[in-house]
Amino acid sequence: MPKSMTGYSKLDYYDTNYKITCELKTLNSKGLDIHISLPYYLSSKEVLIAKIVSNFISRGRVSVKLNVRFLKPININLDFAMAKSYYDNLEELRESLGIQKPIKLSDLLMFKELFRTDIEDEEIEKLWVTVEVVLKKTLEKLLEERKSEGEKLSADIKNMLVRLEEIVSKIEFYAKDLKNVIAQRIKENVQDILPENIELDMNQFETAVALIADRADIREEIVRLKSHLNRMKELLNSDGPIGTLFNFLTQEVHREFNTILSKSRMLELSDLAIEGKFTNSQLKEQIQNLE
């Protein structure tokens, strides 16, 4: 079953050492676009995180937010030189603006970059083992939501495909009488135009009608439309990413309806081709949400 490109999942994990929160959000995108936000001490794992995400998701804009809260004491280093620089600049700003209120410690505590946790490489690797598990579980949860949304999208798309098949069936029905309709119309026009004392050469007339009918023949377009619609139905029953190929097929369907419209010599065919283009445009909008 196809999956939607939109989805959201969040997972909180607790143990005696950490509280790990993983939040994932996906939106529509032409390709796979991954944005990762994580604590600085896990920055070396960013490439690995992107690889893990790509194993679960093949298309969409993916936002990954990882947050770690330590539940055990850890070493914290204060950058005194930077703290003094902040204080001196704040003091200079206070004086230049004529602010009477003195600089407080709470003002400096707003600058989080003054504090850095001193974490050993061994501790980071131990933390990463747990973070990786949480990330994968959150991705699995996200996939379930994307599948659920994909089922709803697939139901709408199937209804549109049924409507397109009905339109093509009607076009095929009218196309069977196209040659006779063209011949009758040309004959009526010729009789209205030619003087009564002029006899019509039926051989030349039939030849002309045959040429015009050949130019208006839409059997190939109908065959291709049926083929494209069948391929779309097959895609809806597959499990892999289908959005890109489905989008290409809607472009081909649009092309066939345009050709039928340009060849059409019957009002019924023109109306059906226009309706087909409209339904196909709705289908094209809907499949933009599929992975």
Summary of the structure (lengths in Angstrom):
residues: 291
radius of gyration: 33.6
end to end distance: 10.7
largest distance: 112.8
contacts: 828
relative contact order: 0.14
helix: 64%
strand: 15%
